[in-house]
């Protein structure tokens, strides 16, 4: 899930900014960003909200 962090940082966003914009808990975004073994399985709704908040498509960050 490092793509979330890469895109977020390239846009100058903090985890808190993304959390507020996507309406997803900061702790969950941090978990997704640091999930090196891809054990987290966010719902489609959460994937959609994060992608929208970052201005990218879901496949750009989750596949």
C-alpha positions in Angstrom: 0.0 0.0 0.0 3.0 2.3 -0.3 1.4 3.9 -3.4 -1.0 5.7 -1.0 1.9 7.2 0.8 3.9 8.1 -2.4 0.9 9.8 -3.9 -0.1 11.6 -0.7 3.4 12.9 -0.1 3.8 14.0 -3.7 0.8 16.2 -3.3 2.1 17.6 0.0 -0.7 16.0 2.0 -0.3 14.8 5.6 -2.0 11.6 6.8 -4.4 13.9 8.7 -5.2 15.9 5.5 -6.0 12.6 3.6 -8.0 11.3 6.6 -10.1 14.4 6.7 -10.7 14.5 3.0 -11.5 10.8 2.6 -13.3 10.5 5.9 -11.2 7.5 6.9 -9.5 7.3 10.3 -5.9 8.4 10.4 -4.9 5.2 12.1 -6.4 3.1 9.3 -4.6 5.2 6.6 -1.3 4.7 8.5 -2.0 0.9 8.7 -2.6 0.8 4.9 0.5 2.8 4.2 2.6 0.6 6.4 1.1 -2.8 5.4 4.2 -4.4 3.8 2.6 -7.8 3.5 -0.7 -6.5 2.1 -2.8 -8.1 4.8 -5.2 -5.2 5.0 -8.2 -5.5 2.8 -10.0 -2.2 2.6 -13.6 -2.2 1.5 -14.5 -0.8 -1.9 -16.1 2.2 -0.3 -12.8 3.1 1.6 -10.8 2.5 -1.6 -13.1 4.8 -3.5 -12.9 7.5 -0.9 -9.1 7.4 -0.6 -8.7 7.5 -4.4 -11.2 10.4 -4.8 -9.4 12.3 -2.0 -6.1 11.8 -3.8 -7.5 12.6 -7.2 -6.5 9.2 -8.7 -8.3 6.0 -9.7 -8.6 3.0 -7.5 -6.3 0.8 -9.7 -3.6 3.5 -9.5 -3.2 2.9 -5.7 -4.6 -0.6 -4.9 -3.7 -2.8 -7.9 
